[in-house]
Amino acid sequence: AGPEAGEQAAVQPSLSLDFILQTIAPTFALEGGAPRLQRQLLEWFSPRDVEAGHVLWREGHRSDRVLILASGRLRAEDETGAVQDTDCPGCMLGEFGLITGERRQNTVSAITDARLYELTAERWAEMQAQAPRLAFALATAALKYAGKRLHNLAIVLSQAQATPV
C-alpha cells in the first residue's frame, strides 16, 4: 500500500536531474549530450547550504525558486500530513511551481544539513530572455519530472487498489 498521512514515501532515483537530462538531451541535439546540458543549466544556479531544520518554503507561498539537491535530506509535507523525504542527489524540487506560477503545494524543510543549487525567479526570467533554448530544456525537464511523479503516484495508487483520478 502507499503512504498514509504522516507516513513517508521515498523519491525514486529515476527522478534525478541527471536521469531526466539524459532523456531530453537527444531532443536538443547537443554535442556533449546530457553532461553538457547539465553544466549549462547549472551555470544559472547558485550553490546554497542550509542547516537541519531550515524551512525552504511553506505550502501556499509564492513559487520563487527551483532547487536541486546535491547532498543531505529534505522533507516535503502537505496539508493532509502526507510526507515525502528526498535524499537523491540531483533531485529537483519546486520546478513546476516556478514555471507555471502556481503556489507551493507543500512545505519543504531540511532534515539534515544540505547542499542545494538554487535558481531564483529572477534568474529564471533572465534565462528565458538570454538563453531561451536552455529555458525550454529546463521546462521540458520539469514536464518530464511531473510525468515521472504522476507515474510513480499511479503505481502507488494501483498497489493500494485505488483508481487514479
Secondary structure, DSSP 8 states (H G I E B T S, - for coil): ----TT-EEE--GGGBHHHHHHHHHHHHT-TTHHHHHHHHHHTT-EEEEE-TT-EEE-TTS---EEEEEEES-EEEE-TT--EEEE--TTBEESHHHHHH----SSEEEESS-EEEEEEEHHHHHHHHHH-HHHHHHHHHHHHHHHHHHHHHHHHHHHHTT----
